């Protein structure tokens, strides 16, 4: 059975109503998140901030599925959620964050290398993502790729410090990391796709459909574990470099407000 999707139709189930009922059940107050929020699928940034006593858990965050923390970095206050892995979960969290006061969502996810554009670890600002997952098709009609918004790309381009290895490139978003076959990887290489991860296509489809500001970075840390010593992310599991990427992105965005 194939649904005849009506992309302009409003969803019956809304994030606003989910939060309303969660607050009622948990006897929580309304909580407005910081304007800039971060998705940390690996959870390493959250872990480092906790270990450094730089983070605070927000007790009135009502989402059933996650814990939200706040922290201050270079004079900007952020909300952050760890371990939101995969397209459908990432977009569920994004929906809830944006109805709670978020104005920019930054995702920094670890990723595999498909094209060897540098030696891992390094970051890729994902300009477009191959839609090899399911969530994006609930937001936008079928297409091969989904792009970062032109406005966000314009804000971010050529804005990063030379101290961090950041490349602009494309990504393959998959729902099945253990089905990255040799033929699929070769196909992605032929398309010029630099990396593979699990969230960007869905987040960018949500961004375009709902007109929300979303930026996705791939932290390329591995070559699909095809050699020993893979998955090394750098100092403090890459958290310090990731925070610099987040800082530069947030500062760029804030200058446009």
CORWO-V806955 format. One record per pair of residues at least 12 apart in sequence whose C-alpha atoms are under 7 Angstrom apart, sorted by the first residue. I is the first residue (numbers start at 1). J is the second residue. D is the distance in Angstrom with one decimal. If there is no record, write none. Layout:
BEGIN
I_J_D / I_J_D
END
This chain:
BEGIN
7_139_6.5 / 7_140_6.6 / 15_95_6.3 / 15_96_5.3 / 16_99_6.5 / 19_62_5.9 / 19_63_6.2 / 22_62_5.6 / 22_63_6.7 / 22_64_6.8 / 23_62_5.7 / 28_60_5.3 / 28_62_6.9 / 29_60_5.8 / 30_60_6.8 / 31_60_5.8 / 31_61_6.0 / 32_100_5.2 / 32_101_5.4 / 33_79_6.3 / 33_100_5.8 / 33_101_5.3 / 33_102_6.0 / 34_77_6.4 / 34_78_5.6 / 34_79_5.6 / 34_101_6.6 / 34_102_6.0 / 35_101_6.0 / 35_102_4.4 / 35_103_4.9 / 35_104_6.4 / 36_78_5.4 / 36_79_6.5 / 36_102_5.8 / 36_103_6.0 / 36_104_4.9 / 36_105_6.0 / 37_78_5.3 / 37_79_4.4 / 37_80_5.5 / 37_102_6.4 / 37_104_6.3 / 37_105_5.0 / 37_106_6.3 / 38_79_6.1 / 38_80_4.6 / 38_81_6.4 / 38_105_5.7 / 38_106_4.8 / 38_107_5.7 / 39_80_6.0 / 39_81_5.3 / 39_82_6.2 / 39_84_6.8 / 39_106_6.2 / 39_107_4.6 / 39_108_6.4 / 40_81_6.0 / 40_82_4.6 / 40_83_6.0 / 40_84_6.8 / 40_107_6.4 / 40_108_5.8 / 40_109_6.4 / 41_82_5.4 / 41_83_4.0 / 41_84_4.7 / 41_85_4.9 / 41_109_5.6 / 42_82_6.7 / 42_83_5.3 / 42_109_6.6 / 42_110_6.9 / 43_82_4.4 / 43_83_5.0 / 44_237_6.4 / 44_239_6.3 / 45_239_4.9 / 46_82_6.1 / 48_239_6.8 / 54_71_6.1 / 55_69_6.3 / 55_70_5.7 / 55_71_4.7 / 56_69_5.3 / 56_70_5.3 / 56_71_6.4 / 57_69_4.3 / 57_70_6.5 / 66_81_7.0 / 67_81_6.3 / 68_80_5.8 / 68_81_5.1 / 69_81_6.5 / 86_175_6.7 / 86_198_5.0 / 86_199_5.3 / 87_135_6.2 / 87_198_5.8 / 87_199_4.3 / 87_202_5.5 / 88_135_5.6 / 90_199_6.5 / 91_202_6.7 / 91_203_5.9 / 103_213_6.5 / 104_213_4.9 / 104_214_5.8 / 105_213_6.4 / 105_214_4.8 / 105_215_6.4 / 106_214_6.0 / 106_215_5.0 / 106_216_6.0 / 107_215_6.3 / 107_216_4.7 / 107_217_6.0 / 108_216_6.2 / 108_217_4.8 / 108_218_5.9 / 108_219_6.6 / 109_217_6.4 / 109_218_5.2 / 109_219_5.7 / 110_218_5.7 / 110_219_4.5 / 110_220_5.8 / 110_221_6.3 / 111_195_6.3 / 111_196_5.5 / 111_197_4.9 / 111_218_5.5 / 111_219_5.6 / 111_220_4.6 / 111_221_6.1 / 111_222_6.8 / 112_195_5.5 / 112_196_5.1 / 112_197_6.7 / 112_220_5.5 / 112_221_6.3 / 112_222_4.9 / 112_223_5.4 / 112_224_5.8 / 113_194_6.3 / 113_195_4.6 / 113_196_6.5 / 113_220_6.0 / 113_222_6.1 / 113_223_5.1 / 114_185_6.5 / 114_189_6.3 / 114_193_6.8 / 114_194_5.2 / 114_195_4.9 / 114_196_6.7 / 115_189_6.0 / 115_193_6.6 / 115_194_4.6 / 115_195_6.7 / 120_220_5.9 / 120_221_5.2 / 120_222_6.6 / 121_219_6.8 / 121_220_5.4 / 121_221_4.6 / 121_232_7.0 / 121_233_5.6 / 121_234_6.8 / 122_165_5.2 / 122_166_6.2 / 122_219_5.8 / 122_220_5.4 / 123_165_6.0 / 123_166_4.6 / 123_167_6.3 / 123_217_6.5 / 123_218_5.6 / 123_219_4.5 / 123_220_5.9 / 124_166_5.4 / 124_167_4.7 / 124_168_5.5 / 124_169_6.0 / 124_217_5.5 / 124_218_5.0 / 124_219_6.5 / 125_166_6.8 / 125_167_6.1 / 125_168_4.8 / 125_169_6.2 / 125_216_6.4 / 125_217_4.7 / 125_218_6.6 / 126_168_6.3 / 126_169_5.4 / 126_170_5.3 / 126_171_6.3 / 126_216_5.7 / 126_217_5.7 / 126_218_6.8 / 127_147_5.7 / 127_148_5.3 / 127_168_6.5 / 127_169_5.7 / 127_170_5.6 / 128_145_6.3 / 128_146_5.4 / 128_147_4.1 / 128_148_6.0 / 128_170_4.9 / 128_171_6.4 / 129_145_5.4 / 129_146_5.4 / 129_147_6.4 / 129_170_5.6 / 129_171_4.6 / 129_172_5.5 / 129_173_6.2 / 129_200_6.3 / 129_201_5.0 / 130_144_5.8 / 130_145_4.5 / 130_146_6.7 / 130_171_6.2 / 130_172_4.7 / 130_173_5.7 / 130_201_6.4 / 131_144_5.9 / 131_145_5.7 / 131_146_6.9 / 131_173_5.9 / 131_201_5.5 / 132_172_7.0 / 132_173_5.5 / 132_174_4.9 / 133_173_6.4 / 133_174_5.2 / 133_175_5.1 / 135_202_5.5 / 136_201_6.4 / 136_202_4.3 / 136_205_5.3 / 136_206_7.0 / 139_205_6.1 / 139_206_6.1 / 139_209_6.0 / 140_205_6.3 / 140_209_6.6 / 146_201_6.0 / 146_204_6.4 / 146_205_6.4 / 147_204_6.4 / 148_204_6.0 / 148_215_7.0 / 155_252_6.3 / 155_253_6.8 / 156_249_6.7 / 156_252_6.4 / 160_248_6.5 / 164_241_6.9 / 169_194_6.1 / 170_193_5.0 / 170_194_5.6 / 170_195_6.8 / 171_193_5.5 / 171_194_5.8 / 171_195_4.8 / 171_196_5.4 / 171_197_7.0 / 172_193_6.7 / 172_195_6.2 / 172_196_4.6 / 172_197_6.3 / 173_196_5.9 / 173_197_5.1 / 173_198_4.8 / 173_199_6.2 / 173_200_6.2 / 173_201_5.8 / 174_197_6.4 / 174_198_5.1 / 175_198_6.0 / 200_216_5.9 / 221_233_5.5
END
